[in-house]
Amino acid sequence: MGICLGKQQPLPLWLDLPAELAGLILCRLLSPTDRLRFMAVCRQWRLAAKQQHPLPPALPWLRLNYDTFQSLPDGQLRHYCTSLGFFSPVCISDGWLLCLRSSSGPDDELFLTNPFSKATIKLLVPDNCVSSLGGFLAMSRLHKMLVCPGDLVAAIFFGGYLCFYRPGAPSWQVCPHDLRGEWYEDIAFHHGKVYALTTKEDLFAFEAGDSEAAEVSRASHVEHTIRAVHQLQPPAANLEKLLAKRYVVTSSAKLLMVELIDHGVPFQRILGPRIIEKIEVKVFEAELTTGQWVQVKKLDDGQALFVSRGCSKAIPLSGHDPGFQGNRVYYLGVDLLTFCSEIKPADTPNYFFYDMSAGTSSAVYLNRGGDTRDVYIEEWFFPST
């Protein structure tokens, strides 16, 4: 073995990595924490990150209990105290968490915060027009909340109320409604409007302009975009529809509805992953021009849908991680507990994924961070920098 006596070549520096190659590496990082670490290496890598703007969405975290979040890509646990003592959704739109903070004054503060960007939106505590309870007790009846462009906040409260709030406004705005035996189940922002889905699969569109003068609660700004048509069904099928879970989510410029239907005997005791033997997953596209739902069998552009009561999102997946592939619907185990009231949360998988190509669902169990309580409040959380 010879010995080189010549001048040694200097080791290559990471900062010499071409920006195009560094950008490709960044896009392959599915953890938002890894992305922040990438951008902290050097100025050149931060510039490479800016050239990739907007970055593909990272994989979500899973909220395991009141203050514990688990990153799906790497399994790391994170803790963010929200101080909410009720089971309302905490994970809102991209990167936003709903929090309660004790203040020095007589009243506590309700606000939204982004733990990555440190941005905050202060909310007015809901009044009696939003919920008959009023005050912080009204938040126990919160069903869904999202943040639209311009920091406009939209929320559904149990009882069928869709409400809007803009920071600094003197009160919440309650949209008029005449649902007649149905109520709002989910909302999503799509093409400048807030779309509200009802339990009977009707779809309403509400103008959500980002100017302070936008009167989003006026009846003239409400459009009944889809009037669901229901054929006469036997009692068992009607009960299945009543117990179904529905979510709306934007995917590749389309507005989609995900429906989970229980075909088992209602309230039977089914444990563990066997729950999925009775659950049917369907995906529909909202044909807004014709005013109807059209079932789809494939998602566009390698998209995968992550749906939950608190927050839903479509994410394009590259296919490099076998656990997270496109053309799938990921849904939470706790969202199935209302189907079978005797199931113990500890026996329930953290989440399932439905493969739209194969037509099958699979169950996934995670370590719930050592939490041994009988109640879990799991949600998807989509960190955003």
C-alpha positions in Angstrom: 0.0 0.0 0.0 1.6 3.3 -1.1 1.8 6.5 0.8 0.8 9.8 -0.9 3.3 12.5 -0.2 1.6 15.1 -2.3 -0.6 18.0 -1.1 -3.8 16.7 0.5 -7.1 17.9 -1.0 -9.4 19.7 1.4 -12.5 17.9 2.4 -15.6 19.2 0.6 -17.8 21.5 2.7 -21.6 21.0 3.0 -22.0 24.6 2.0 -20.5 23.8 -1.4 -23.5 21.6 -2.1 -25.3 23.0 -5.3 -28.5 24.8 -4.4 -30.5 22.6 -6.8 -29.3 19.4 -5.0 -29.8 20.9 -1.6 -33.4 21.8 -2.6 -34.1 18.3 -3.7 -32.8 17.0 -0.3 -35.0 19.4 1.6 -38.1 18.3 -0.3 -37.4 14.7 0.7 -37.5 15.7 4.4 -41.0 14.9 5.7 -40.5 16.1 9.3 -40.9 19.9 9.8 -38.3 19.7 12.6 -35.7 18.2 10.1 -36.5 21.0 7.7 -35.8 23.7 10.4 -32.5 21.9 11.2 -31.7 21.9 7.5 -32.2 25.6 7.2 -30.1 26.2 10.3 -26.9 24.7 8.8 -25.7 27.7 6.8 -26.8 30.7 4.8 -26.5 28.8 1.5 -28.9 26.1 2.6 -31.4 28.8 3.7 -31.2 30.3 0.3 -31.8 26.9 -1.2 -34.9 26.5 0.9 -36.3 29.8 -0.3 -35.8 28.7 -3.9 -38.0 25.7 -3.2 -40.9 27.9 -1.9 -43.5 26.8 -1.5 -42.3 23.5 -0.1 -44.4 20.4 -0.3 -46.4 20.0 2.9 -44.6 17.9 5.6 -46.3 14.9 7.2 -48.5 15.7 10.1 -48.0 15.1 13.8 -50.5 13.2 15.9 -51.9 14.9 19.0 -51.9 12.0 21.6 -53.4 13.8 24.6 -53.8 17.3 26.0 -50.2 18.4 25.4 -48.3 15.6 23.7 -47.7 15.5 19.9 -45.9 12.7 18.0 -44.1 13.3 14.8 -45.1 10.6 12.3 -41.8 10.7 10.2 -39.5 10.1 13.1 -41.7 9.2 16.1 -40.3 12.0 18.3 -42.6 13.5 21.0 -43.2 17.2 21.4 -45.0 19.0 24.2 -47.1 22.1 23.7 -49.4 23.2 26.6 -52.8 24.4 25.3 -54.4 24.6 28.8 -57.8 23.6 27.4 -59.7 21.6 29.9 -62.4 20.3 27.5 -62.5 18.0 24.5 -62.8 20.7 21.8 -60.5 20.5 18.8 -57.2 22.1 19.5 -55.4 21.6 16.1 -57.0 24.1 13.7 -55.7 25.0 10.2 -52.1 24.7 9.0 -49.9 25.2 12.0 -52.5 26.7 14.3 -53.2 25.5 17.9 -56.2 26.8 19.9 -55.0 27.8 23.4 -56.2 29.3 26.6 -53.9 31.5 28.7 -54.5 32.8 32.2 -54.1 36.6 32.3 -53.4 39.0 35.1 -56.9 40.5 34.7 -60.3 39.0 35.6 -60.7 37.1 32.4 -58.5 34.4 30.7 -57.4 34.9 27.1 -58.4 32.7 24.1 -56.0 32.7 21.2 -54.5 30.8 18.3 -50.7 30.3 18.1 -48.3 28.8 15.6 -45.5 27.1 17.7 -43.1 27.3 14.7 -43.6 30.9 13.4 -44.6 32.2 16.9 -47.5 34.0 15.2 -50.6 34.5 17.4 -54.3 35.5 16.7 -56.2 36.7 19.7 -59.8 35.6 19.7 -62.8 37.1 21.4 -64.5 34.7 23.8 -67.7 33.5 22.2 -70.9 35.2 23.4 -74.4 33.9 23.8 -75.3 34.4 20.1 -72.7 31.7 19.3 -73.8 29.3 21.9 -76.5 29.4 24.6 -73.7 28.7 27.1 -71.7 31.7 26.3 -68.1 32.4 27.5 -65.5 29.7 27.8 -68.3 27.1 28.3 -69.2 27.7 24.7 -65.8 26.3 23.7 -66.9 22.9 25.0 -69.4 22.9 22.2 -66.9 23.8 19.5 -67.0 21.3 16.7 -64.5 22.7 14.1 -62.4 25.8 13.6 -60.2 27.0 10.8 -58.2 30.0 9.8 -58.8 31.5 6.4 -56.6 34.1 4.5 -56.6 37.4 6.2 -56.8 35.7 9.6 -60.6 35.3 9.2 -61.6 32.6 11.7 -64.5 30.3 10.9 -66.0 27.9 13.4 -68.9 25.4 13.8 -70.5 25.1 17.2 -72.9 22.3 18.2 -76.4 23.3 17.5 -75.9 24.1 13.8 -74.2 27.5 14.1 -71.5 28.5 11.6 -69.7 31.6 13.0 -67.0 34.0 11.8 -64.6 36.2 13.7 -62.0 38.7 12.5 -59.3 39.8 15.0 -60.3 43.1 16.6 -64.0 42.8 15.8 -66.4 43.5 18.6 -68.2 40.2 18.3 -68.6 36.9 16.4 -70.8 36.9 13.3 -73.4 34.1 13.2 -74.5 33.0 9.8 -78.3 32.5 9.3 -79.4 29.0 8.7 -82.5 26.9 8.2 -81.2 23.4 8.1 -84.4 21.7 9.2 -83.3 18.5 11.0 -79.6 18.6 9.9 -76.6 20.4 11.2 -73.1 21.4 10.0 -70.6 18.6 10.2 -67.4 20.0 8.7 -66.0 23.1 6.9 -63.2 23.8 4.5 -61.8 26.9 2.7 -61.8 26.5 -1.0 -61.4 29.1 -3.8 -62.1 32.1 -1.6 -65.2 30.6 0.1 -65.9 28.6 3.2 -67.8 25.5 2.3 -70.0 23.9 5.1 -71.1 20.3 4.8 -74.2 19.1 6.6 -75.1 15.7 8.1 -77.4 15.1 5.1 -74.5 15.9 2.7 -75.9 19.2 1.6 -73.1 21.8 0.8 -73.3 25.5 1.5 -70.9 28.2 0.4 -70.2 31.3 2.4 -68.2 34.3 1.1 -65.0 34.8 3.1 -63.5 37.9 1.7 -60.3 39.0 3.4 -61.3 42.7 3.8 -62.7 44.0 7.0 -65.8 45.2 5.2 -66.8 41.7 4.1 -70.2 41.0 5.6 -69.8 37.2 5.6 -72.9 36.6 7.6 -75.4 38.2 5.3 -77.9 35.8 3.8 -77.2 37.1 0.3 -73.7 35.7 0.6 -74.9 32.1 1.3 -75.2 29.7 -1.6 -76.8 26.2 -1.4 -74.3 24.6 -3.9 -75.2 20.9 -3.5 -78.7 19.6 -2.6 -78.1 16.0 -1.7 -80.6 13.5 -3.1 -81.4 10.5 -0.9 -83.2 7.5 -2.2 -85.6 5.6 0.0 -83.6 3.1 2.1 -84.4 0.4 4.6 -84.2 1.4 8.3 -80.8 -0.2 8.8 -79.3 1.8 5.9 -80.8 5.0 7.2 -79.2 4.3 10.6 -75.8 3.7 8.9 -76.1 7.1 7.2 -77.0 8.8 10.4 -73.9 7.3 12.1 -71.6 8.1 9.2 -68.6 10.4 9.6 -68.0 13.0 6.9 -65.1 15.4 6.2 -64.5 18.0 3.5 -61.0 18.7 2.3 -59.4 20.5 -0.7 -57.1 18.4 -2.9 -55.5 19.5 -6.1 -57.9 22.3 -6.6 -60.9 20.0 -6.0 -63.2 20.0 -3.0 -63.7 16.4 -1.7 -65.9 14.7 0.8 -64.7 11.6 2.7 -67.4 9.4 4.2 -66.9 6.7 6.7 -69.9 4.3 6.9 -70.3 1.6 9.6 -71.9 -1.5 8.1 -71.9 -3.4 11.3 -74.6 -3.7 14.0 -74.6 -0.3 15.7 -73.0 -0.1 19.1 -71.7 -3.7 19.0 -68.5 -4.5 20.8 -65.7 -4.8 18.2 -62.1 -4.5 19.5 -58.9 -3.5 18.0 -58.2 -3.5 14.3 -61.3 -5.6 13.6 -63.2 -2.3 13.6 -62.2 -1.8 10.0 -64.0 -4.9 8.9 -67.2 -3.0 9.1 -66.1 0.4 7.9 -66.5 1.5 4.3 -64.6 4.5 3.0 -65.9 6.6 0.1 -64.5 9.7 -1.5 -66.6 12.1 -3.5 -65.8 15.2 -5.5 -68.1 18.3 -5.3 -69.2 19.1 -8.9 -70.0 22.7 -8.1 -71.2 23.5 -11.7 -73.8 20.7 -11.7 -74.5 20.7 -7.9 -73.8 17.0 -7.2 -71.4 14.7 -5.5 -69.5 12.3 -7.8 -67.6 9.4 -6.3 -63.9 9.2 -7.2 -61.7 6.1 -7.1 -58.3 7.8 -7.4 -56.7 10.9 -6.1 -54.7 13.3 -8.3 -51.0 14.0 -8.2 -50.0 11.4 -5.7 -52.2 13.0 -3.0 -53.1 11.4 0.3 -56.0 12.7 2.5 -55.5 13.0 6.3 -58.9 13.6 7.8 -60.0 14.2 11.4 -62.5 16.2 13.4 -60.1 18.9 14.2 -58.2 19.4 10.9 -58.0 17.7 7.5 -55.5 18.2 4.7 -54.4 16.7 1.4 -50.6 16.1 1.1 -48.7 15.0 -2.0 -46.5 12.0 -1.2 -43.4 11.0 -3.1 -43.8 7.3 -2.3 -40.3 6.9 -0.8 -41.8 6.0 2.7 -43.8 2.8 2.5 -45.9 3.8 5.4 -47.1 7.0 3.7 -48.2 6.6 0.1 -50.5 8.5 -2.3 -54.0 7.5 -3.2 -54.8 6.8 0.5 -57.1 8.2 3.1 -55.7 8.4 6.6 -58.3 8.6 9.4 -58.2 8.4 13.2 -59.3 5.5 15.4 -60.9 7.8 18.0 -63.2 9.1 15.3 -64.8 5.6 15.1 -65.6 5.4 18.8 -69.0 6.9 18.3 -69.8 3.9 16.1 -69.3 1.4 18.9 -69.7 3.0 22.3 -68.4 0.1 24.3 -64.9 0.1 22.6 -62.1 1.2 25.0 -59.9 3.8 23.4 -56.8 1.9 24.5 -58.0 -1.0 22.2 -58.4 1.3 19.3 -55.6 1.8 16.7 -54.2 5.4 16.5 -55.1 5.6 12.9 -56.0 3.7 9.8 -55.2 4.1 6.2 -57.5 3.2 3.3 -55.8 2.2 0.1 -58.1 3.5 -2.7 -56.3 1.3 -5.3 -56.7 -2.0 -3.3 -59.9 -1.1 -1.5 -58.5 -2.2 1.8 -57.8 -0.5 5.2 -54.9 -1.2 7.6 -54.6 -0.3 11.3 -51.5 1.5 12.8 -50.7 1.5 16.5 -48.3 4.0 18.1 -46.9 4.5 21.6 -49.3 6.9 23.2 -46.5 8.5 25.1 -47.1 6.5 28.3 -50.6 7.9 28.7 -52.9 5.4 30.4 -56.1 7.4 30.6 -59.3 5.9 29.2 -60.0 9.0 27.0 -57.9 10.1 24.1 -58.4 13.2 22.0 -56.2 12.5 19.1 -56.1 14.9 16.1 -53.9 15.5 13.1 -51.7 18.6 13.5 -50.0 20.0 10.4 -47.0 22.1 11.5 -46.3 25.1 9.2 -43.3 27.4 9.3 
